[in-house]
């Protein structure tokens, strides 16, 4: 999608500090980090919200989670806790309408979030 910021990052039309990428996903530093480790993991394919995911996307969502875990282990070390967040829609705080997973870590997390 031409006007999607994250699609432009995937296409390397907009710069980002890429942490890890493969054939299905790209992970990059959040430009407004909320924790010492704050990485966004996105599918290369444009999907606007988690409500737009289908059963055919099960493996893709698993790939996003596994990529986030790999980054968390590398950045935080084995056994450290971290949070994974996916917002769906404006009311939930989604500001870029391309599915993305937030990896947050490196500090104690409180509950409830937000």
C-alpha positions as CSV (number, residue, x, y, z in Angstrom):
1,X,0.0,0.0,0.0
2,X,1.7,3.2,-1.2
3,X,0.6,5.5,1.6
4,X,1.4,3.1,4.4
5,X,4.5,4.2,6.4
6,X,5.4,0.6,7.4
7,X,5.0,-0.6,3.8
8,X,7.4,2.2,2.8
9,X,9.9,0.9,5.5
10,X,9.6,-2.6,4.1
11,X,10.3,-1.3,0.6
12,X,13.2,0.8,2.0
13,X,11.7,4.0,0.8
14,X,11.7,5.4,4.4
15,X,14.7,4.8,6.6
16,X,14.5,2.7,9.7
17,X,16.9,1.2,12.1
18,X,16.3,-2.4,11.1
19,X,17.1,-5.0,13.7
20,X,16.3,-8.2,11.9
21,X,14.5,-9.2,8.7
22,X,13.6,-12.3,6.7
23,X,11.4,-13.2,3.8
24,X,8.1,-12.6,5.8
25,X,8.9,-10.0,8.4
26,X,10.9,-6.9,9.3
27,X,11.8,-5.7,12.8
28,X,13.0,-2.2,13.5
29,X,13.5,0.2,16.4
30,X,10.5,2.3,17.5
31,X,11.1,6.0,16.9
32,X,9.4,6.9,20.2
33,X,10.6,4.1,22.5
34,X,8.6,3.4,25.7
35,X,11.2,1.1,27.1
36,X,15.0,0.5,26.8
37,X,14.1,-2.2,24.2
38,X,11.2,-1.2,22.0
39,X,11.2,-2.9,18.6
40,X,8.3,-3.2,16.1
41,X,7.9,-6.5,14.3
42,X,5.8,-6.2,11.1
43,X,4.8,-8.5,8.3
44,X,6.2,-7.6,4.9
45,X,2.6,-8.0,3.5
46,X,0.2,-5.2,4.3
47,X,-2.5,-6.2,6.7
48,X,-4.3,-3.2,8.2
49,X,-5.3,-4.5,11.7
50,X,-5.4,-7.8,13.6
51,X,-9.1,-7.9,12.8
52,X,-8.1,-8.4,9.2
53,X,-6.1,-11.5,9.9
54,X,-7.5,-14.8,8.7
55,X,-6.8,-18.4,9.6
56,X,-4.4,-18.4,6.6
57,X,-2.3,-15.9,8.6
58,X,-1.7,-18.2,11.6
59,X,1.9,-19.1,10.6
60,X,2.7,-15.4,9.8
61,X,1.6,-14.3,13.3
62,X,3.6,-17.1,14.8
63,X,6.6,-15.9,12.8
64,X,6.2,-12.4,14.2
65,X,6.1,-13.7,17.8
66,X,9.2,-16.0,17.2
67,X,11.1,-13.1,15.6
68,X,10.3,-10.9,18.7
69,X,11.5,-13.6,21.0
70,X,14.7,-14.0,19.1
71,X,15.3,-10.3,19.4
72,X,14.4,-10.2,23.1
73,X,16.9,-13.0,23.8
74,X,19.6,-11.2,21.9
75,X,18.9,-7.8,23.4
76,X,18.0,-8.7,27.0
77,X,19.6,-12.1,27.5
78,X,18.2,-15.5,28.4
79,X,15.5,-15.5,31.1
80,X,14.7,-11.8,31.1
81,X,11.0,-10.8,30.8
82,X,9.5,-8.7,28.1
83,X,6.1,-7.7,26.8
84,X,4.5,-8.2,23.4
85,X,1.6,-5.9,22.4
86,X,-0.6,-5.8,19.4
87,X,-3.1,-2.9,19.2
88,X,-6.2,-3.2,17.0
89,X,-7.9,0.0,15.9
90,X,-7.6,3.6,16.9
91,X,-9.5,3.2,20.2
92,X,-6.8,0.6,21.3
93,X,-4.0,3.0,20.3
94,X,-3.1,1.8,16.9
95,X,-1.7,4.8,15.0
96,X,-0.2,3.0,11.9
97,X,-2.7,0.8,10.2
98,X,-0.3,-2.1,9.3
99,X,-0.3,-5.0,11.7
100,X,2.7,-4.7,14.1
101,X,3.8,-6.3,17.3
102,X,5.6,-4.2,19.9
103,X,8.4,-5.8,21.8
104,X,9.1,-3.9,25.0
105,X,11.7,-4.8,27.6
106,X,14.6,-3.8,29.7
107,X,12.6,-2.3,32.6
108,X,9.9,-3.6,35.0
109,X,6.4,-3.5,33.3
110,X,3.4,-2.5,35.4
111,X,-0.2,-3.8,35.1
112,X,-2.6,-2.7,33.9
113,X,-0.8,-1.1,30.9
114,X,-2.0,2.2,29.6
